[in-house]
Amino acid sequence: MFSVPIMLAQNTVQGRIFGEIEGGDKTPIFNATVFLKKASVGDQTDDKGNFKISGKFEFPDTLFIRASGYYEDTLVLKRIKI
């Protein structure tokens, strides 16, 4: 299972990927592949689970997350005007 806090900026999607074992602590996932489907861009997470994807994006888009030893997960990202 993944836990993904995400921040959307004008031309950047960034966040941190954590693995969570039932009843356990969240652990940063190193070297996970994170990419946006429509934008066809992505990144690998660092040793703290951080990633940053820069480019021109159109939302909504789907964020795919893959890491060895975990099920693949997806998250639909939408732009919300405040």
N, C-alpha and C positions, 0 to 999 in steps of 0.2 A: 504494500500500500504506500502511496506517495502523499505527502503533504506539500502543497505548492503555494506559498505566498507570492503574489505577482504584482508588479507595478508597471503600468503603461504610461509611457511618456510620448511625446510627439512622434519620435522616430525610433523609440527603444522599448523593448519588452525585456524586463529583467526580473529575476526572482531567485529562489533557493529551493532545492529539491531535498526532501527528507524522506527516509524510509521509516516506517513505523511497524513494529512487531506488536501483535495484540498484547495489551497490558504493559508494553515497554516504552522506553524513551524513544524520541525521534532522533535518528542518526543521519547526518548529512550524507548524501549519495555522491561519491566521486566518480567522474567519467561517465555520467549518464548522458545520453543523446537527447537533446531537446530541440524540436523544430516546429515551425509553423507551416501547415499544409499548403494554403493558398499562396503564401509569400515564397515558399520553397527556400527558406533560410533557416539556419539553426546554429547550435553551439554545443559544446561539451561542458559539463559542470566541473568546477575546480574541486580541490580537496575539502572545501567547506560547503559544497553543494550549490554554489552560486553559478548563474549563467546570465548572459547579456546578449540579446539579439538586436542588431541595429539594421535599419533599412526603411523602405517605404512600405507601409502596411495598409491593407483595407480590412476593416472589421465588419462582421464577425470573422474570425479565423479559428482554426483548431490547433491547439498546442499538443503535440505528441511527445511522450516521455518514455524512453526505453533505457533500462539498466539491467545489467547482468544479475540474475538471481531474483528479479522482480517481474511481476506481470506488467505488460505495457499499459499505460494509462493515457487518457486524453482529457483535455479541458477546453471548452469553448470560451474564447475571449471576445468580449463585446466592448465597444467604446460607449461609455455613459457620460452624457453631458451634465455637468453640475451647475 
